[in-house]
Amino acid sequence: MTDIYVPAEGKRIRMPHGQPDWPQDGRPVNQASAYETRLVRDGDLVVKPAPKKKEA
């Protein structure tokens, strides 16, 4: 399963070349992109928490 990354709390991630901002609901990181991997390394993007399971 691929991890979904969201902006860290209070962050707005602008993307280069006129692309839309990083979606608040997240998407996978392109590991071939130095920009995106740097956002993860610097803590600007974080793994989206797994949804809480409802107890039966």
Protein Blocks (a to p, Z undefined) as FASTA:
>chain_A
ZZdddddehiacddehhiacddfkbpaddfklmklmmmmmnopaccddddddddZZ
